[in-house]
Amino acid sequence: FSVGGGGTVAAEESFDCGSLEGLQVLHSTLREQADGGYALFESISEQCRQAYLDAQAIVRVEVETGGSEDASKGAMLASGCTNGWVSARYYSLLGFTAYRYVQSQYFCWNGSYVYSHSVSHWIDSVDPNFQWQGGTVQYDYASSSGFYTQTQGVVANCPFNWCTGTTYPGAWVQSYGSGYWEGDAWA
């Protein structure tokens, strides 16, 4: 097989699968292959394949929140509509973004209560090794002045059809009749 446009090389001579740096080089090289890396992946040793699969594990999660400019988090307007969202970016041991899970709640308020809302959730920034398996809206209920929504997704880690694990990302958003909203996400 060809690596990075160069000549044909033996897989065992090209990658140090015993180091994080070597596995990062392997990951980048797999992504550059015209066939998605399948031939290269099948040609490396079982030990190297297992090290690569193990390195796909999620080891770090960063949570972020945001919203529409017209009523950003904490703004107190008399009435309006806004979109409040929470996301969690999941990183692998190799340091790349595995995926980002997002929950969004669009809502309208009149100063006293939320009179309209909708919720959605999805993943984006997805590495090809990770596959969205779907998800659910676990809670979607009205309080005296707003709405609380909680969602959870299912994401499988399946590099080269070798499924090695599943994660269950989740998030919640609480909207209020004042236009304020808050939320968080978890792994």
Buried (B, 14 or more C-beta within 10 A) or exposed (E): BEBEEEEEEEBEEBBEBEEEEBBBBBBEBBEBBEEEBEBBBEBBEEEBBBBBBEBBBBEEBEBEBBBBEEBBBEBEEEBBBBBBBBBBBBBBBBEBBBBBBBBBBBBBBBEEBBEEBEBBBBBEBBBEBBBBBEBEEEEBEEEEBBBBBBBBBBBBBBBBEBEBBEBEBBBBBBBBBBBBBBBBBBE
